């Protein structure tokens, strides 16, 4: 099982442009959504991530965990 911390680290790594250690199908929500957004934006844009989470009730916690 992949822990939440491992999922968050994988997203942070992807955001930083580092090689992915996980595959999209291994992530649970909301981390899978974050991953898909970063993949569609080439993994380097904070703005795309923030826009995708704009209606997420736990947005601040999610973004805080990643950053």
PDB file of N, CA, C and O in Angstrom:
ATOM      1  N   UNK A   1       0.839  -1.190   0.000  1.00  0.00           N
ATOM      2  CA  UNK A   1       0.000   0.000   0.000  1.00  0.00           C
ATOM      3  C   UNK A   1       0.882   1.251   0.000  1.00  0.00           C
ATOM      4  O   UNK A   1       1.916   1.304   0.666  1.00  0.00           O
ATOM      5  N   UNK A   2       0.458   2.222  -0.742  1.00  0.00           N
ATOM      6  CA  UNK A   2       1.186   3.483  -0.826  1.00  0.00           C
ATOM      7  C   UNK A   2       0.567   4.459   0.167  1.00  0.00           C
ATOM      8  O   UNK A   2      -0.630   4.741   0.113  1.00  0.00           O
ATOM      9  N   UNK A   3       1.383   4.963   1.060  1.00  0.00           N
ATOM     10  CA  UNK A   3       0.890   5.876   2.082  1.00  0.00           C
ATOM     11  C   UNK A   3       0.592   7.246   1.479  1.00  0.00           C
ATOM     12  O   UNK A   3       1.050   7.582   0.387  1.00  0.00           O
ATOM     13  N   UNK A   4      -0.185   8.020   2.222  1.00  0.00           N
ATOM     14  CA  UNK A   4      -0.480   9.379   1.773  1.00  0.00           C
ATOM     15  C   UNK A   4       0.811  10.176   1.625  1.00  0.00           C
ATOM     16  O   UNK A   4       0.970  10.933   0.667  1.00  0.00           O
ATOM     17  N   UNK A   5       1.715  10.011   2.554  1.00  0.00           N
ATOM     18  CA  UNK A   5       2.985  10.747   2.507  1.00  0.00           C
ATOM     19  C   UNK A   5       3.768  10.422   1.243  1.00  0.00           C
ATOM     20  O   UNK A   5       4.368  11.312   0.640  1.00  0.00           O
ATOM     21  N   UNK A   6       3.768   9.157   0.837  1.00  0.00           N
ATOM     22  CA  UNK A   6       4.460   8.753  -0.385  1.00  0.00           C
ATOM     23  C   UNK A   6       3.799   9.376  -1.614  1.00  0.00           C
ATOM     24  O   UNK A   6       4.478   9.784  -2.556  1.00  0.00           O
ATOM     25  N   UNK A   7       2.471   9.445  -1.594  1.00  0.00           N
ATOM     26  CA  UNK A   7       1.744  10.052  -2.707  1.00  0.00           C
ATOM     27  C   UNK A   7       2.044  11.549  -2.804  1.00  0.00           C
ATOM     28  O   UNK A   7       2.278  12.079  -3.890  1.00  0.00           O
ATOM     29  N   UNK A   8       2.031  12.215  -1.660  1.00  0.00           N
ATOM     30  CA  UNK A   8       2.329  13.646  -1.619  1.00  0.00           C
ATOM     31  C   UNK A   8       3.748  13.890  -2.125  1.00  0.00           C
ATOM     32  O   UNK A   8       3.977  14.813  -2.906  1.00  0.00           O
ATOM     33  N   UNK A   9       4.698  13.070  -1.685  1.00  0.00           N
ATOM     34  CA  UNK A   9       6.090  13.245  -2.114  1.00  0.00           C
ATOM     35  C   UNK A   9       6.224  13.048  -3.612  1.00  0.00           C
ATOM     36  O   UNK A   9       6.966  13.779  -4.269  1.00  0.00           O
ATOM     37  N   UNK A  10       5.513  12.066  -4.165  1.00  0.00           N
ATOM     38  CA  UNK A  10       5.558  11.827  -5.603  1.00  0.00           C
ATOM     39  C   UNK A  10       5.043  13.039  -6.371  1.00  0.00           C
ATOM     40  O   UNK A  10       5.605  13.400  -7.405  1.00  0.00           O
ATOM     41  N   UNK A  11       3.990  13.664  -5.879  1.00  0.00           N
ATOM     42  CA  UNK A  11       3.443  14.853  -6.540  1.00  0.00           C
ATOM     43  C   UNK A  11       4.413  16.019  -6.410  1.00  0.00           C
ATOM     44  O   UNK A  11       4.636  16.752  -7.374  1.00  0.00           O
ATOM     45  N   UNK A  12       4.989  16.196  -5.232  1.00  0.00           N
ATOM     46  CA  UNK A  12       5.974  17.269  -5.039  1.00  0.00           C
ATOM     47  C   UNK A  12       7.177  17.067  -5.957  1.00  0.00           C
ATOM     48  O   UNK A  12       7.692  18.027  -6.531  1.00  0.00           O
ATOM     49  N   UNK A  13       7.619  15.831  -6.093  1.00  0.00           N
ATOM     50  CA  UNK A  13       8.735  15.531  -6.995  1.00  0.00           C
ATOM     51  C   UNK A  13       8.364  15.863  -8.437  1.00  0.00           C
ATOM     52  O   UNK A  13       9.152  16.469  -9.162  1.00  0.00           O
ATOM     53  N   UNK A  14       7.173  15.468  -8.846  1.00  0.00           N
ATOM     54  CA  UNK A  14       6.711  15.744 -10.216  1.00  0.00           C
ATOM     55  C   UNK A  14       6.630  17.247 -10.452  1.00  0.00           C
ATOM     56  O   UNK A  14       7.017  17.734 -11.514  1.00  0.00           O
ATOM     57  N   UNK A  15       6.133  17.972  -9.473  1.00  0.00           N
ATOM     58  CA  UNK A  15       6.039  19.424  -9.575  1.00  0.00           C
ATOM     59  C   UNK A  15       7.425  20.049  -9.718  1.00  0.00           C
ATOM     60  O   UNK A  15       7.588  21.061 -10.401  1.00  0.00           O
ATOM     61  N   UNK A  16       8.419  19.446  -9.074  1.00  0.00           N
ATOM     62  CA  UNK A  16       9.793  19.938  -9.144  1.00  0.00           C
ATOM     63  C   UNK A  16      10.524  19.469 -10.401  1.00  0.00           C
ATOM     64  O   UNK A  16      11.672  19.846 -10.634  1.00  0.00           O
ATOM     65  N   UNK A  17       9.858  18.647 -11.208  1.00  0.00           N
ATOM     66  CA  UNK A  17      10.469  18.168 -12.440  1.00  0.00           C
ATOM     67  C   UNK A  17      11.342  16.935 -12.267  1.00  0.00           C
ATOM     68  O   UNK A  17      12.113  16.591 -13.164  1.00  0.00           O
ATOM     69  N   UNK A  18      11.232  16.276 -11.141  1.00  0.00           N
ATOM     70  CA  UNK A  18      12.007  15.062 -10.888  1.00  0.00           C
ATOM     71  C   UNK A  18      11.307  13.847 -11.499  1.00  0.00           C
ATOM     72  O   UNK A  18      10.101  13.886 -11.741  1.00  0.00           O
ATOM     73  N   UNK A  19      12.047  12.781 -11.747  1.00  0.00           N
ATOM     74  CA  UNK A  19      11.432  11.577 -12.328  1.00  0.00           C
ATOM     75  C   UNK A  19      10.368  10.983 -11.402  1.00  0.00           C
ATOM     76  O   UNK A  19      10.504  11.000 -10.179  1.00  0.00           O
ATOM     77  N   UNK A  20       9.325  10.467 -12.008  1.00  0.00           N
ATOM     78  CA  UNK A  20       8.229   9.868 -11.249  1.00  0.00           C
ATOM     79  C   UNK A  20       8.630   8.507 -10.722  1.00  0.00           C
ATOM     80  O   UNK A  20       9.237   7.705 -11.432  1.00  0.00           O
ATOM     81  N   UNK A  21       8.284   8.251  -9.461  1.00  0.00           N
ATOM     82  CA  UNK A  21       8.556   6.946  -8.852  1.00  0.00           C
ATOM     83  C   UNK A  21       7.284   6.116  -8.740  1.00  0.00           C
ATOM     84  O   UNK A  21       7.343   4.921  -8.451  1.00  0.00           O
ATOM     85  N   UNK A  22       6.150   6.739  -8.967  1.00  0.00           N
ATOM     86  CA  UNK A  22       4.859   6.058  -8.919  1.00  0.00           C
ATOM     87  C   UNK A  22       4.163   6.220 -10.258  1.00  0.00           C
ATOM     88  O   UNK A  22       4.564   7.028 -11.095  1.00  0.00           O
ATOM     89  N   UNK A  23       3.116   5.438 -10.440  1.00  0.00           N
ATOM     90  CA  UNK A  23       2.279   5.558 -11.630  1.00  0.00           C
ATOM     91  C   UNK A  23       0.938   6.145 -11.224  1.00  0.00           C
ATOM     92  O   UNK A  23       0.502   5.974 -10.085  1.00  0.00           O
ATOM     93  N   UNK A  24       0.294   6.825 -12.133  1.00  0.00           N
ATOM     94  CA  UNK A  24      -0.970   7.506 -11.842  1.00  0.00           C
ATOM     95  C   UNK A  24      -2.003   6.581 -11.212  1.00  0.00           C
ATOM     96  O   UNK A  24      -2.724   6.998 -10.305  1.00  0.00           O
ATOM     97  N   UNK A  25      -2.091   5.355 -11.666  1.00  0.00           N
ATOM     98  CA  UNK A  25      -3.081   4.414 -11.155  1.00  0.00           C
ATOM     99  C   UNK A  25      -2.845   3.978  -9.715  1.00  0.00           C
ATOM    100  O   UNK A  25      -3.722   3.366  -9.106  1.00  0.00           O
ATOM    101  N   UNK A  26      -1.691   4.280  -9.170  1.00  0.00           N
ATOM    102  CA  UNK A  26      -1.375   3.895  -7.805  1.00  0.00           C
ATOM    103  C   UNK A  26      -1.851   4.921  -6.779  1.00  0.00           C
ATOM    104  O   UNK A  26      -1.830   4.648  -5.579  1.00  0.00           O
ATOM    105  N   UNK A  27      -2.275   6.084  -7.231  1.00  0.00           N
ATOM    106  CA  UNK A  27      -2.649   7.171  -6.338  1.00  0.00           C
ATOM    107  C   UNK A  27      -4.141   7.168  -6.028  1.00  0.00           C
ATOM    108  O   UNK A  27      -4.965   6.796  -6.863  1.00  0.00           O
ATOM    109  N   UNK A  28      -4.470   7.591  -4.809  1.00  0.00           N
ATOM    110  CA  UNK A  28      -5.873   7.747  -4.424  1.00  0.00           C
ATOM    111  C   UNK A  28      -6.224   9.231  -4.482  1.00  0.00           C
ATOM    112  O   UNK A  28      -5.342  10.081  -4.605  1.00  0.00           O
ATOM    113  N   UNK A  29      -7.487   9.529  -4.394  1.00  0.00           N
ATOM    114  CA  UNK A  29      -7.926  10.930  -4.412  1.00  0.00           C
ATOM    115  C   UNK A  29      -7.621  11.587  -3.085  1.00  0.00           C
ATOM    116  O   UNK A  29      -7.683  10.919  -2.053  1.00  0.00           O
ATOM    117  N   UNK A  30      -7.299  12.849  -3.068  1.00  0.00           N
ATOM    118  CA  UNK A  30      -7.246  13.829  -4.145  1.00  0.00           C
ATOM    119  C   UNK A  30      -5.920  13.853  -4.890  1.00  0.00           C
ATOM    120  O   UNK A  30      -5.731  14.655  -5.805  1.00  0.00           O
ATOM    121  N   UNK A  31      -5.004  12.976  -4.500  1.00  0.00           N
ATOM    122  CA  UNK A  31      -3.662  12.986  -5.090  1.00  0.00           C
ATOM    123  C   UNK A  31      -3.684  12.573  -6.553  1.00  0.00           C
ATOM    124  O   UNK A  31      -2.882  13.075  -7.341  1.00  0.00           O
ATOM    125  N   UNK A  32      -4.573  11.679  -6.934  1.00  0.00           N
ATOM    126  CA  UNK A  32      -4.676  11.270  -8.334  1.00  0.00           C
ATOM    127  C   UNK A  32      -5.078  12.455  -9.217  1.00  0.00           C
ATOM    128  O   UNK A  32      -4.567  12.607 -10.326  1.00  0.00           O
ATOM    129  N   UNK A  33      -5.985  13.284  -8.726  1.00  0.00           N
ATOM    130  CA  UNK A  33      -6.389  14.480  -9.478  1.00  0.00           C
ATOM    131  C   UNK A  33      -5.202  15.416  -9.658  1.00  0.00           C
ATOM    132  O   UNK A  33      -4.975  15.941 -10.748  1.00  0.00           O
ATOM    133  N   UNK A  34      -4.457  15.618  -8.600  1.00  0.00           N
ATOM    134  CA  UNK A  34      -3.271  16.483  -8.674  1.00  0.00           C
ATOM    135  C   UNK A  34      -2.285  15.944  -9.704  1.00  0.00           C
ATOM    136  O   UNK A  34      -1.731  16.702 -10.500  1.00  0.00           O
ATOM    137  N   UNK A  35      -2.073  14.647  -9.684  1.00  0.00           N
ATOM    138  CA  UNK A  35      -1.149  14.004 -10.620  1.00  0.00           C
ATOM    139  C   UNK A  35      -1.584  14.229 -12.065  1.00  0.00           C
ATOM    140  O   UNK A  35      -0.779  14.605 -12.916  1.00  0.00           O
ATOM    141  N   UNK A  36      -2.879  13.991 -12.331  1.00  0.00           N
ATOM    142  CA  UNK A  36      -3.400  14.162 -13.697  1.00  0.00           C
ATOM    143  C   UNK A  36      -3.221  15.604 -14.176  1.00  0.00           C
ATOM    144  O   UNK A  36      -2.864  15.842 -15.330  1.00  0.00           O
ATOM    145  N   UNK A  37      -3.469  16.557 -13.285  1.00  0.00           N
ATOM    146  CA  UNK A  37      -3.302  17.974 -13.650  1.00  0.00           C
ATOM    147  C   UNK A  37      -1.851  18.258 -14.004  1.00  0.00           C
ATOM    148  O   UNK A  37      -1.568  18.921 -15.002  1.00  0.00           O
ATOM    149  N   UNK A  38      -0.940  17.760 -13.194  1.00  0.00           N
ATOM    150  CA  UNK A  38       0.473  17.999 -13.471  1.00  0.00           C
ATOM    151  C   UNK A  38       0.924  17.303 -14.744  1.00  0.00           C
ATOM    152  O   UNK A  38       1.752  17.842 -15.479  1.00  0.00           O
ATOM    153  N   UNK A  39       0.402  16.127 -15.017  1.00  0.00           N
ATOM    154  CA  UNK A  39       0.745  15.443 -16.265  1.00  0.00           C
ATOM    155  C   UNK A  39       0.256  16.225 -17.475  1.00  0.00           C
ATOM    156  O   UNK A  39       0.959  16.316 -18.481  1.00  0.00           O
ATOM    157  N   UNK A  40      -0.928  16.780 -17.385  1.00  0.00           N
ATOM    158  CA  UNK A  40      -1.470  17.520 -18.529  1.00  0.00           C
ATOM    159  C   UNK A  40      -0.820  18.888 -18.698  1.00  0.00           C
ATOM    160  O   UNK A  40      -0.943  19.512 -19.753  1.00  0.00           O
ATOM    161  N   UNK A  41      -0.125  19.357 -17.657  1.00  0.00           N
ATOM    162  CA  UNK A  41       0.562  20.649 -17.760  1.00  0.00           C
ATOM    163  C   UNK A  41       2.077  20.459 -17.758  1.00  0.00           C
ATOM    164  O   UNK A  41       2.821  21.382 -17.425  1.00  0.00           O
ATOM    165  N   UNK A  42       2.525  19.284 -18.125  1.00  0.00           N
ATOM    166  CA  UNK A  42       3.950  18.932 -18.177  1.00  0.00           C
ATOM    167  C   UNK A  42       4.612  18.935 -16.810  1.00  0.00           C
ATOM    168  O   UNK A  42       5.839  18.982 -16.723  1.00  0.00           O
ATOM    169  N   UNK A  43       3.831  18.887 -15.745  1.00  0.00           N
ATOM    170  CA  UNK A  43       4.367  18.715 -14.409  1.00  0.00           C
ATOM    171  C   UNK A  43       5.095  19.890 -13.799  1.00  0.00           C
ATOM    172  O   UNK A  43       5.802  19.718 -12.806  1.00  0.00           O
ATOM    173  N   UNK A  44       4.950  21.072 -14.353  1.00  0.00           N
ATOM    174  CA  UNK A  44       5.757  22.180 -13.844  1.00  0.00           C
ATOM    175  C   UNK A  44       4.969  23.437 -13.504  1.00  0.00           C
ATOM    176  O   UNK A  44       5.567  24.504 -13.365  1.00  0.00           O
ATOM    177  N   UNK A  45       3.679  23.352 -13.370  1.00  0.00           N
ATOM    178  CA  UNK A  45       2.939  24.583 -13.137  1.00  0.00           C
ATOM    179  C   UNK A  45       2.082  24.544 -11.878  1.00  0.00           C
ATOM    180  O   UNK A  45       1.128  23.773 -11.778  1.00  0.00           O
ATOM    181  N   UNK A  46       2.433  25.372 -10.945  1.00  0.00           N
ATOM    182  CA  UNK A  46       1.652  25.499  -9.713  1.00  0.00           C
ATOM    183  C   UNK A  46       0.259  26.028 -10.015  1.00  0.00           C
ATOM    184  O   UNK A  46      -0.717  25.623  -9.382  1.00  0.00           O
ATOM    185  N   UNK A  47       0.168  26.930 -10.980  1.00  0.00           N
ATOM    186  CA  UNK A  47      -1.110  27.565 -11.282  1.00  0.00           C
ATOM    187  C   UNK A  47      -2.144  26.546 -11.751  1.00  0.00           C
ATOM    188  O   UNK A  47      -3.310  26.632 -11.366  1.00  0.00           O
ATOM    189  N   UNK A  48      -1.744  25.604 -12.559  1.00  0.00           N
ATOM    190  CA  UNK A  48      -2.678  24.571 -13.029  1.00  0.00           C
ATOM    191  C   UNK A  48      -3.190  23.741 -11.850  1.00  0.00           C
ATOM    192  O   UNK A  48      -4.364  23.374 -11.798  1.00  0.00           O
ATOM    193  N   UNK A  49      -2.313  23.458 -10.927  1.00  0.00           N
ATOM    194  CA  UNK A  49      -2.699  22.696  -9.744  1.00  0.00           C
ATOM    195  C   UNK A  49      -3.686  23.485  -8.888  1.00  0.00           C
ATOM    196  O   UNK A  49      -4.697  22.942  -8.442  1.00  0.00           O
ATOM    197  N   UNK A  50      -3.398  24.744  -8.661  1.00  0.00           N
ATOM    198  CA  UNK A  50      -4.299  25.587  -7.870  1.00  0.00           C
ATOM    199  C   UNK A  50      -5.660  25.739  -8.538  1.00  0.00           C
ATOM    200  O   UNK A  50      -6.692  25.719  -7.867  1.00  0.00           O
ATOM    201  N   UNK A  51      -5.661  25.891  -9.845  1.00  0.00           N
ATOM    202  CA  UNK A  51      -6.918  26.036 -10.589  1.00  0.00           C
ATOM    203  C   UNK A  51      -7.751  24.753 -10.500  1.00  0.00           C
ATOM    204  O   UNK A  51      -8.969  24.813 -10.331  1.00  0.00           O
ATOM    205  N   UNK A  52      -7.104  23.616 -10.612  1.00  0.00           N
ATOM    206  CA  UNK A  52      -7.817  22.334 -10.557  1.00  0.00           C
ATOM    207  C   UNK A  52      -8.429  22.085  -9.189  1.00  0.00           C
ATOM    208  O   UNK A  52      -9.434  21.384  -9.079  1.00  0.00           O
ATOM    209  N   UNK A  53      -7.840  22.647  -8.152  1.00  0.00           N
ATOM    210  CA  UNK A  53      -8.322  22.427  -6.789  1.00  0.00           C
ATOM    211  C   UNK A  53      -9.189  23.561  -6.267  1.00  0.00           C
ATOM    212  O   UNK A  53      -9.526  23.575  -5.083  1.00  0.00           O
ATOM    213  N   UNK A  54      -9.555  24.502  -7.109  1.00  0.00           N
ATOM    214  CA  UNK A  54     -10.261  25.702  -6.645  1.00  0.00           C
ATOM    215  C   UNK A  54     -11.566  25.409  -5.915  1.00  0.00           C
ATOM    216  O   UNK A  54     -11.957  26.173  -5.033  1.00  0.00           O
ATOM    217  N   UNK A  55     -12.244  24.325  -6.260  1.00  0.00           N
ATOM    218  CA  UNK A  55     -13.519  24.001  -5.609  1.00  0.00           C
ATOM    219  C   UNK A  55     -13.386  22.883  -4.569  1.00  0.00           C
ATOM    220  O   UNK A  55     -14.384  22.442  -3.998  1.00  0.00           O
ATOM    221  N   UNK A  56     -12.187  22.440  -4.332  1.00  0.00           N
ATOM    222  CA  UNK A  56     -11.933  21.363  -3.374  1.00  0.00           C
ATOM    223  C   UNK A  56     -12.040  21.904  -1.947  1.00  0.00           C
ATOM    224  O   UNK A  56     -11.340  22.855  -1.601  1.00  0.00           O
ATOM    225  N   UNK A  57     -12.897  21.320  -1.118  1.00  0.00           N
ATOM    226  CA  UNK A  57     -13.064  21.818   0.253  1.00  0.00           C
ATOM    227  C   UNK A  57     -11.777  21.764   1.089  1.00  0.00           C
ATOM    228  O   UNK A  57     -11.590  22.579   1.992  1.00  0.00           O
ATOM    229  N   UNK A  58     -10.901  20.816   0.792  1.00  0.00           N
ATOM    230  CA  UNK A  58      -9.662  20.691   1.550  1.00  0.00           C
ATOM    231  C   UNK A  58      -8.458  21.248   0.784  1.00  0.00           C
ATOM    232  O   UNK A  58      -7.329  20.799   0.976  1.00  0.00           O
ATOM    233  N   UNK A  59      -8.707  22.200  -0.060  1.00  0.00           N
ATOM    234  CA  UNK A  59      -7.669  22.771  -0.934  1.00  0.00           C
ATOM    235  C   UNK A  59      -6.433  23.211  -0.161  1.00  0.00           C
ATOM    236  O   UNK A  59      -5.314  22.882  -0.553  1.00  0.00           O
ATOM    237  N   UNK A  60      -6.612  23.940   0.916  1.00  0.00           N
ATOM    238  CA  UNK A  60      -5.474  24.464   1.664  1.00  0.00           C
ATOM    239  C   UNK A  60      -4.610  23.339   2.239  1.00  0.00           C
ATOM    240  O   UNK A  60      -3.383  23.428   2.216  1.00  0.00           O
ATOM    241  N   UNK A  61      -5.234  22.298   2.745  1.00  0.00           N
ATOM    242  CA  UNK A  61      -4.499  21.165   3.304  1.00  0.00           C
ATOM    243  C   UNK A  61      -3.739  20.434   2.204  1.00  0.00           C
ATOM    244  O   UNK A  61      -2.583  20.057   2.391  1.00  0.00           O
ATOM    245  N   UNK A  62      -4.380  20.236   1.069  1.00  0.00           N
ATOM    246  CA  UNK A  62      -3.769  19.518  -0.045  1.00  0.00           C
ATOM    247  C   UNK A  62      -2.560  20.277  -0.585  1.00  0.00           C
ATOM    248  O   UNK A  62      -1.475  19.715  -0.735  1.00  0.00           O
ATOM    249  N   UNK A  63      -2.760  21.547  -0.870  1.00  0.00           N
ATOM    250  CA  UNK A  63      -1.665  22.370  -1.413  1.00  0.00           C
ATOM    251  C   UNK A  63      -0.551  22.508  -0.368  1.00  0.00           C
ATOM    252  O   UNK A  63       0.629  22.446  -0.713  1.00  0.00           O
ATOM    253  N   UNK A  64      -0.913  22.690   0.885  1.00  0.00           N
ATOM    254  CA  UNK A  64       0.085  22.787   1.946  1.00  0.00           C
ATOM    255  C   UNK A  64       0.916  21.522   2.062  1.00  0.00           C
ATOM    256  O   UNK A  64       2.127  21.592   2.272  1.00  0.00           O
ATOM    257  N   UNK A  65       0.287  20.382   1.927  1.00  0.00           N
ATOM    258  CA  UNK A  65       1.015  19.115   2.011  1.00  0.00           C
ATOM    259  C   UNK A  65       2.000  18.975   0.860  1.00  0.00           C
ATOM    260  O   UNK A  65       3.118  18.495   1.050  1.00  0.00           O
ATOM    261  N   UNK A  66       1.591  19.390  -0.321  1.00  0.00           N
ATOM    262  CA  UNK A  66       2.456  19.268  -1.489  1.00  0.00           C
ATOM    263  C   UNK A  66       3.621  20.256  -1.441  1.00  0.00           C
ATOM    264  O   UNK A  66       4.770  19.904  -1.712  1.00  0.00           O
ATOM    265  N   UNK A  67       3.300  21.483  -1.095  1.00  0.00           N
ATOM    266  CA  UNK A  67       4.348  22.513  -1.106  1.00  0.00           C
ATOM    267  C   UNK A  67       5.157  22.507   0.166  1.00  0.00           C
ATOM    268  O   UNK A  67       6.077  23.311   0.316  1.00  0.00           O
TER     269      UNK A  67
END
